[in-house]
Amino acid sequence: MSGPESTGQPYDLLEQDRLQKVTARRLRAAVAEKPQVTLHARVGLDVLFESKRRLNAESADAVSVTVTAALAHIVAAALTRWGRVNGHIEGNEVRLFRAVNLGVAVDTGHGLVVPVVKDAQGLSVWETAAEIGRLAEKARQGKLHPADLVDATFTVSNLGMFGVEMFTPLVNPPQLAILGVGAAVPAVTLIDGRVAEMQVLGLSLSFDHAAMDGADAAAFLAGLVTLIEEPQDVLWTTASEWKGRA
């Protein structure tokens, strides 16, 4: 995002580049024209953290699997199993895609961009981590190509690094849904009848209620929670392989 422009008035005018203006117009139209609903859930992270540690210990190369990459890989797996949210709406036509083109929102320090991990369902978690890292670095350097930013079928937006626990992300048309990821925070829970502390994460799924029933969105979110809390099988295979075994 451009810096403020001095106007001689008792305020500064914040300039927006072309992409930001286009995004703003589309989001305003989406809010005005589409009935968006957000579902929230909390998910335990202890097993995911341990699985991430094992993945990085076993990695044969220098690619480090971050929590963001692990979550993105699990989301791709969930979308292949509960694909009702993986699609576009064009006019009155709802198109559900078999391939997962996963938009991952990146804060460049000058604005938000959403590069797209293409065919994410066919990548291993290490490949997902490498691709997210590559696209994020291009975004920060301002070197993304138009092809890096198009054809997303679903988007993940993470505000956890700002301490935000839950929020209401806006669906980016023509997509059907978007997942907001919050900060990991400690929580007290009961495990086998005993009080224990664990790390939990807030998830917020916004969806176009005109394009799908709330039950479909809830089924995806519930399935995603299960996969995050029991991620072992998914993290050691591609999403498409996992779907074939499920």
N, C-alpha and C positions, 0 to 999 in steps of 0.2 A: 504494500500500500504506500502511496506517495505521502510525503510529509505535508504539514499544514501550509497553506498559502496565506500570506498576509493580505488582508483586504481593506485595511484602513478602518474597519469596523471593530467593535469590542468583542470580536471572536475571530478565530482562524478557520479558513475553509479547507477541509480535508479532501484532497484530490483522490480520485480512484482511477485505476487504469481500466482499459477496455474490458478485460476479463472480469474484474470485480463489478463493473457496471452491468455486464450481461448476467452474471450470477445473481446480483441483487434483483434485477427485473424478473428473473425466473422464480426466485424464492418468493417475491411479493405475489406473483401470479399463483404460485402453488398454495400459499396461505389463503388467498382470497377465493380460489376456485375449488380446492380439494379439502375434504373433511379429514384432517390428520388427527390421529390418536396415538398416544404414547403409552407403552406398557413398561413397567419397571420391575427389575428383579435383582436380588443379591446372590452372589456366587462365591463359594469358598475357593481359595487359591493355594492352599498348602500343598496339595498333590501336584498342581501345575508348576509351582516353584521348584519342587524336587525334581520333576520331570525335566524342566529346563536345565537345571544343574547337570543332570545326567547327559542330556543332549550335548551340552557344551563340552563335557568331559570326554565324550565319545567322538566328537567331531574330528574328522581327519584333515580338515582345512582350517583356515583362519576365520571362517564365518562364525560370528557369535549370534546365537538365537536369543533375541530379546523377548520380553513378555509381549510386546506389541506384535512381533512376528509370530509367536506361538499362538496368540489369540486370533490373528488373521488366518493362520492355517486351520485352526479349529472352526472358525466361521465358515471358511470355504467348504469344509467337510459337512457342516450342518446344512449349508445351502444345497448340497447335493442330495441330502436326505429329506429335508423339508423345503423343497424348492418353490413353494407357493409365494415366497417373498422375493425370489430371485428373478426379476423381470422388469418390463416396461409397460406403461399404458400409452397407447397411441390412439387418440380419439376415444372410441368406445371399445377398442380392441386391447385386451390384456395379453401380452406375450411373455411366456415363461421360458427362460433360457436353460439349456442343459449345461452350457459352459458358465463358469463363474469368472466374471471380470470384476475384480474387487477394487473399488476406490478406497484409498487410504489417505485421509486428510493429513496434511503436513503444514505446520506453521513455519513459514520461512523467516519470520521476523519482520517481513514487509507485507504480510497478508497471508491468507489461507489458500492453499491450492490442493487439488485432489488428484494426484497421479493414480494411474490404474495398473494393477497387477493383472495382466491378461492370462486367461486360462489357469487361474489359481488352483483349480481342482486337480490339475495334473502335476503340481509341484510338490516336492518334499518340503519339510519344514526348513531345512537349510537353504533350499532354493528360494523359498518364500522370504526368508530373512535377507538373503543376498539381494533379491529384487527390490524389496522395500528400502534397503540401505542405498542401493544404486539410485532409485527414483528420488529418495529424500535428499541425497547429496546434489543431484541435478536441480532439484527444486530450490535448495538453499543458494546455489550458484546462479540461479536464473537461467538455466540451460535446458529446461523442459521443452520438448517439441509438442506441437498440437496433438500428435498421435499418442503422446503419453497421457493425455487428459480426457480422452473420449471413450465411449462405449462401456462405461461402468454399468454393471447390472445390479450392484448393491454397494453401499458405502459404509465404512467404519470411521467414526470420528472420536478421537481420544482426547479428553480434557483432563485426564488424571494428573498430568504433570503440573497442572495449576491448582491442584487440591480440590477440584470439583468432584463431588461424590456422585451426583446424578443430575441430569439436565434433560431438556426436551429438544433434541436435534430436529431440524426441518428436512423433510424428504426433498431431494434434489430431482425434479422432474426431468425425464419421464420415468425415473425409477419408482419402484413401489414402496421401498422401505429404506431405513438407515438405522444403524446401531450406534448409540452413544456409549462410550466407555469412560467410567469415572476412575477415581483414585482408589488404590488399595488402602484399606484402613483396618485396624485391629477391632475385633468384636469378640464378645463372650458368647459361647454356645454350649449346648449339651452334646457330648459324644459318648455313646454307650452309657448314658446315665450320669456321666461325670462332667463337671464344669471345666471348660477348656477355652483357651484363647486361640483364635485363628485369624488369618488375613481374609478379608472379604472385599469384593469388587462390585460396584454398582453398574448395572447394564440398563440402558434405556432404548427400547425399540419403538421408533415412530414409523407409522405405515399409513398408506392411503386407504381409508376405510371404504371409499367408493369402489376400490379395485379388489378388495378382499375382505373376508369376514374376520372379526376379532379372534375367533377360535383358531384360524389358520396362523395368525401372527403369534398367538399365545403358544401354539404347538411348537413353532420354530424356537421361540424364546426358551420354553421349557426344555426342549431337546438340546439347545445350545448350552444351557446351564449344566445339564447332565454330562455333556462332552467335556466341558471345562473342568468339572469336578472329578471326572474319570477320563483323563486325556491320553492315557498310555498308548492305547491302540492307534488312535488318530495321529499322534505325533510321530510315530515310527513308520508311517505309510503316507501315501498321497490320499487326498480326499476321494478321488475316484476309486482307488483300490479299496478304501475303507467302505465305500458305499456298496461295492460288489460283495464284500464279506458280510455286511450288516443284514 
